[in-house]
Amino acid sequence: MGKEIWQGTLALMVLQTLKVMGSLHGYGIARRIEQISNEQLLVQYGTLYPTLIKLEQEGLIHSEWGVSDNNRRAKFYTITEAGIRKLQKSMKDWELTTEVVASFFRLKEKE
């Protein structure tokens, strides 16, 4: 059983997944995120779909109906140019944030 994804990071994972993989439906996005994390992250569909709706409302992804591999109707999502720009900025912010937090973890106790 995997861990839940931190709030705010799911959107970035979705954008990066769509940038790398191209158009995917919700189930495909969820499975890919779980695979990349070696099943350490658990994607809850009750969290994924509101995230997809929010990203689409913000113009960061686009959706259209299509047919999945198992011949079912599914909504496929694609990252937009605005989504790529947002992802690039967010990646820089995330790298800076993690470096700052890591510097605190490297602190030694005063002897």
HELIX and SHEET records of a PDB file:
HELIX    1   1 THR A    9  MET A   21  1                                  13    
HELIX    2   2 GLY A   26  ILE A   36  1                                  11    
HELIX    3   3 TYR A   45  GLN A   57  1                                  13    
HELIX    4   4 GLU A   81  PHE A  105  1                                  25    
SHEET    1   A 2 LYS A   3  GLU A   4  0                                        
SHEET    2   A 2 LEU A  41  LEU A  42  1                                        
SHEET    1   B 3 LEU A  24  HIS A  25  0                                        
SHEET    2   B 3 ARG A  73  ILE A  79 -1                                        
SHEET    3   B 3 ILE A  61  VAL A  67 -1                                        
END                                                                             
